[in-house]
Amino acid sequence: MIDVEDLIALVRNYNPRTNDDLIRRAYAYGRQMHEGQFRQSGEPYFTHPVAVAAILTEQRLDDASIVTALLHDTIEDTKSTYAEIERLFSSEVAELVDGVTKLTNLQLSSAEAKQAENFRKLFMAMSKDLRVILVKLADRLHNMRTLKSMKPEKQAQKARETMEIFAPLAGRMGMQWMREELEDLAFRVLNPEARNSIIRRFITLQRETGDVVHQITADIRLELDKAGIEADVYGRAKKPYSIWRKMQEKDLAFSRLSDIYGFRVICEDEADCYRILGVIHRRWRAVPGRFKDYISQPKSNGYRSIHTSVSGRDGKRVEVQIRTRQMHEVAEAGVAAHWAYRDGVRTKNPFAVDPTKWIASMTERMDEDDHDEFLENVKLEMYSDQVFCFTPKGDVVQLPRGATPLDFAYAIHTRIGNSCVSAKVDGIRVPLWTRLKNGQSVEIITAEGQLPQASWIDIVTTGRAKAAIRKSLREEDRGRFVKLGQELARAAFDHVGKKASDKALRTAAKQLGLADEQDLLARLGSAELTARRVVETLYPELTLATTEEVDAQRPVVGLGADQTFRRAHCCQPVPGERIVGITYRGAGVVIHAIDCPALVEFEEQPARWVDLNWQPGRHKAVYTVSLELTISNDAGVLGHICTIIGEQKANISDLRFTDRKPDYYKLIIDVDLRDVEHLHMVMTALEAETDVAQIARHRDLSLKP
């Protein structure tokens, strides 16, 4: 454990004016309060608060933050009280300790509805003083570093919570080093085999190629010396989790990953950043599409840097980040740079943004959104990376990565988004679901009378756009949705022997935090709320698992009484998947999966789209899905495959070979299934077989709907 004088020395390194007596008193008080308490590892418990304080000294935080770290568990775990801490130290410290205590008591990985409410509390605490979350993040980091002494199930729970909440939160607040370490520590628990595999491959790669990082770093330094530019160059291999995530996102094997090394060039001023960029691009070939200028277009958390990827030594692709020293401080510390001290005074870094702006933007919507929407918006904001696009007049619109022209339209104004009919990107007309890229110019085309379509929910990515679309859909079609919701509620309640009375629905609405039973029915009809959840809210001991089978003749909700339907051959949607209907004159409605590529030809015909949902309950195994398999050409393999499908209570309705080779067969098997879960069970069982080399869902767009 770090001695109090050593801790004071760490603080004095960046803050010579530190209040030594305050830290000594806090150290002594915390040690006394935790006397006799031990961690799971057997160490005295007070070693943990001291380690958290030491982590905060690395971020050069003020005395109040250091003292809070030393006392952050006293109110929760000892006989200490808020009043006593306020009396002995200060109201500022008492408020911070109380804030950390409240965050510790939030079960952020609990059920969704409760999780949303806890996120509200989290952001309310952060909005009062963001130092609370800085202490909490340091607390979580030390807990993750010392996780091995906990039970395996507790390790997994803490790791999931870290991966889902604290790591992206650290990233959103600009503390990239902490995000990377939290992710890697959680990855070590959640998927140790994958992590060890990547590390082994790194070792093998280094054995084959030598110290590539040192070689490329020396190459960059040589080029900068030739140009007479003073700068520091640092290189490193990327973290195992970062590599694994890239492998998953791009579906690439490790051997095909090219940019597994990252390099930073840190210089004195902004002009040198662009000179260095020129030197690097003259020496090595730039990789198209991999250049980002966050100096001229900073991220919302204050991050500034130039990113470029080049083909370096031996053709290896490497990423180079170029920034000034002040930019680097913000890139490393994030919002912590707002409180950082140096030489006894608070640092005035021109690039450190006011961290309360993002928190304020989130808390503004707390009263407008319901639980689920608020939680969705928070996660979208936390995980987002930014792209910058331009209006025809040259104004910059900042959006999360993956945003579409519809998101762009809603970012300008809700009215523009609601009346959007199409868009032009760089002067070329594109579908509304096109993913926007940095620097593109976007023109939104609107029309009077146009209203948001239900399918837009799956196109947009921003919380603002989703909330606006849902609100418009609720208002526009409220009457139809209420009527549809009444039918869904009646059927769901009948299945469990209950009546969907006004009082029952009113009670369920209150439990779910909705305005009244009409609001509940409207959300049921618009598929924002499931009938299962309504029933389970009132009768948690009952489930819909024992309900009668859904009538295979009317398995979907949303069709007119006289409308006929059939499933599209191209995408073969099954219960459990989001669906949409396309009307055909004289041929009824054809049901497509919402992500079916065939829908692109109907983009300009919104009147033909019908919002549909599958009936709740158990469906019969009558929905044919085509599976494409590659299997070993050995005796008995095909028979074994058919047996596996039968064991999953699925029927094979057709089987055809598409390719025969001496060592393998390719074939398409048509299987009759109940729903998307049944499909997952069958595919998982087949994928686990060693004789199955590949399996995928077969979709043939050449087939007419």
QUIVENDA-V750532 format. One line per field, one symbol per residue. phi: phi as a letter, one per 30 degrees, with the letter a starting at -180 (. if undefined). psi: psi as a letter, one per 40 degrees, with the letter a starting at -180 (. if undefined). burial: I if it has 16 or more other C-alpha atoms within 10 Angstrom, else O. A space follows every 10 residues. Layout:
BEGIN
phi: ???
psi: ???
burial: ???
END
This chain:
BEGIN
phi: .ddddddddd ddecbdcede dddddddddd dddceicbde djdeddeded ddddddddch dddedddddd cdcdddcbdd beddddddba dddddddddd edddddcdcd eeddddddde deddddddad dedddddddd dddddcdddd deddeddddd ddddbddddd ddcicddded dddddddddd bddddddddd ddddddddci ddedddeddd dddddddicd acbbbaddde dddddddddc hcdedcdccc cbbbccbdbd ddedddeddd dddbdddeic cbcdddbddd cjdbaccbcb ddehiddbcb cbaddddded ddciddddcd cahibddcdd cddddddded dddeceddcd eddddddddd ddddccbbbb dedjddccbd ejdceddedd ddaeddddcd cabcchicdb ddcdddbeid cbccccbdid beceddedcd cddddddddd ddddddceed ddddddddde dddedcibcd dedddddddd ddicdadddd dddddcidbc deddddddbd dcbcdcdddd dddbdcckdd ecdcbadddd chdbejcdbb cbdbdibicc ccddcdddde dcecbddddb dbbdddjdcd dbcdbcccbc bdcbdidddd ddddddddhc cdcaabdcab becaccbccc bdbdaddded dddddddddd dcdbbaddbc dddde
psi: ihiddddddd dddegeeigd dddddddddd dddeheiiid eeiidedddd ddddddddef iidddddddd eeedddeaei idddddddci dddddddddd ddddehgefa iddddddddd ddddddddhe dddddddddd dddddfddei iddddddddd ddddcddddd ddeegddddd dddddddddd gddddddddd ddddddddea gddddddddd ddddddefhh ihhiiiiiid ddddddddde fiiddehdge iiihhhadid dddddddddd dddihihief hhgeddgiid eehhihhihi hahfehhihh hhiidddddd dddbddddei ihfeihhghe ehiheedddd ddddededia dddddddddd ddeiiiihii ideeihhhii heiidddddd ddidddddeh diihhfehhi ieehhiihei hhhhhiiheh iiideddedi didddddddd ddddddfddd dddddddddd dddddefihg iddddddddd defidadddd dddddeeeii ddddddddgd eiiedeiiii hedgeiheii dehiiiihdd egiiheihii ihihheeahh hiidehdeed eedegdeehh hiiihiahii gehhhhhhih iigihedddd dddddddefi hheihhhehh ideiihihhh hhidaddddd dddddddehd ehdihihhhh eehi.
burial: OOOIOOIIII IIIIIIOIOI OOIIOIIOII IOIIOOOOOO OOOIIIIIII IIIIIIIOII IIIIIIIIII IIIIIIOOOI OOOOIOOOIO OOIIIIIIII IIIIOIOIIO OOOIIIIIII IIIIIIIOII IIIIIIIIII IIOIOOIOOO OOOOIIOIII IIIIIIIIII IIIIIIOIII IIIIIIIIII OOOOIOOIOO OIOOOOOOOO OIIOOIIOOI IOIIOOOOIO IOIIIOOOII IOIIOIOOOO OOOIOOOOII IIIIIIIIOI OIIIOIIOII OOOOOIOOOO IIIIIOIIII IIIIIIIIII IIOOOOIIII IIIIIIIIII IIIIIIIIII IIOIOIOOOO IIIOIOOOIO OIIOOIOOII IIIIIIIIIO IIIIOIIIII IOOOOOIIII IIIIIIIIII IOOIOIIIII IIIIIOOOOO IIIIIIIIIO IIIIOIOOOO IIIIIIIOII IIIIIIIIII OIIIOOOIOO IIOIIIIIIO IIIOIIOOII OOOIIIIIIO OIOIOIIIII IIIIIIIOII IIIIIOIOOO OOOIOOOOOI OOOOIIIIIO OOOOIOIIII IIIIIOIIII IIIOOOOIII IIIIIIOIOO OOIOOOOOII IIIIIIIIII IOIIIIIIII IIIOOOOIOO IOOIIOOOOI IIOOOOOOOO OOOIIIIIII IIIIIOOIIO OIIOOIIOOO IIIOIOIIIO OOOOI
END
